[in-house]
């Protein structure tokens, strides 16, 4: 794997930490839980608040990477590109940037928007927060 592709993979994987995932293992075992951490060399995973296919619940599950067939995020995240488009409608061209690699929207280079909310103070931050809150309300359960 090239350095860039590897870097992108682990950046994308890191973005899933804290999200709900489903893990399919060899032998048919399945776990659903929150990805707490992963080990980069083996892709072993640690899930919290995990449940197996039988409905058994575990506070923490450690899964060896070589036993994993696949895993995927099942909890939706905010579509920051869509939110960027909404914010861009309100501010002049060039005032809003979407830093896709970092999953961040910057407004006037001083207000930061991520999946976790709006960071900043003042009238611009308040306006962006209004747009963010409206966007989240419209998206309902599909946003995390």
N, C-alpha and C positions, 0 to 999 in steps of 0.2 A: 504494500500500500504506500503510495507516495506520501511525503511529509504533509502536503497540503490536504490531501484527502483524509489522512489520519487525523490531522488537526481539526478539520471540519466535523469528522465523525464524533470525536470526543467533545467538541463544543456542543453538538446537537444532543449527545447523550447527557451531558451535564445539564442542559436545559430541561431534561425530563426528571431530574432529581427533585423530589418533593411532589411529584405527580403520581397519580394512580396508574399502575401498569398491570398487564396480564402476562404471565410467563408460562410457556408451554415447555414441558420437560420430556426427555426420553422416557418411554414407558407410559406416557399418557397423563402423568401428574400435571396439575395446573394450579398455579397460585395467582391470586389477585391481591395487590397491596400497594402501598406507597413506596416508591423507590427512595431509600434512605441514602445509599451509597453504592459504589461499584469499585472494583479493582481493575486497573487499566491493563495489566498484563494478561489476566485470565478471563476478564469480563464476568467475574463472579459478582453476584448481586446481594445486597442486603435489603429486604423489604420489611416495613413495619406495618402493623395493623393488617396482617395478611390473612387470607382465607384460602383454603384449598377447595377442590371441587366437591368435597363431601360436606362442606359447610363448617369445618373445624377452623377456629380462629386462633391465630398466634400473634403475640406482641412483636416478635422479630423472627424472621426466617432468613437464613444464609443459604444461597444457592450457588453451587459450583458451576462455573462458566462452561465447562465441558459437558454438562448435562442439559444445557439449555438448547432447545430447538429454535425457538424464537421468542421475542417479547415485544410488546407494543403498548403505547400509551392509550389508555381508554378514557382518560379524563380530558375534556376539551380545554384548550388554552385560549387566550384572547388572540384574535387575529389582528396583530399589531399593524399589518399593512392596511387593513380596512379602517382601523382607528386613525392611522396616519392620513388617509384620504379624507376622513371627516374633519380632522383638525386643520388640514390644508385648505378646506373650504372657507375657513374663518380668518386665516392669516394671509398676508400678502405672499406672493411667490418668493421662494428662497428663505422664508422665515422658519419653515418647518423642514426638518431632515429626518429621514428614516435610516438608521444605521442597522441594516438587516443582519449583518454578521454578529452584532452585539444585542440584537433584539431590543433596540432602544429608539425612541422618538425624541428628538431635541427640538424645542421651540425657542427661537431667538438665542440659541446656544446657552440658555440658562435654566430652562425648565425641562426636566427629564421625565419621560413617561415610559414605564415598563409594565409587564403583566401585573406587577404588585401595586401599581398606582402612579400618582403624580408627585414628583419631588420639586419643590421650589416655593417661593413666597411672592406675594405681590399680586397686582391685577392680572398679569398674564397667567400666572399659575392658577389663580381663581377661575379664569375663563377656561383654561385647559381642563381643570378639574370638573367644571360643569359639563364640558363635552364628554369627558371620560365617564362621568356618572351617568349621563344620558345613554351613552353607548352601552355601558354595562347593563343598564335597566332594559334596554331594547333587546340585548342578547340573552338576558335571563340566565337560565341554567347552563347554557353552552359556554359561558365564560367562567374561568376559574379565578 
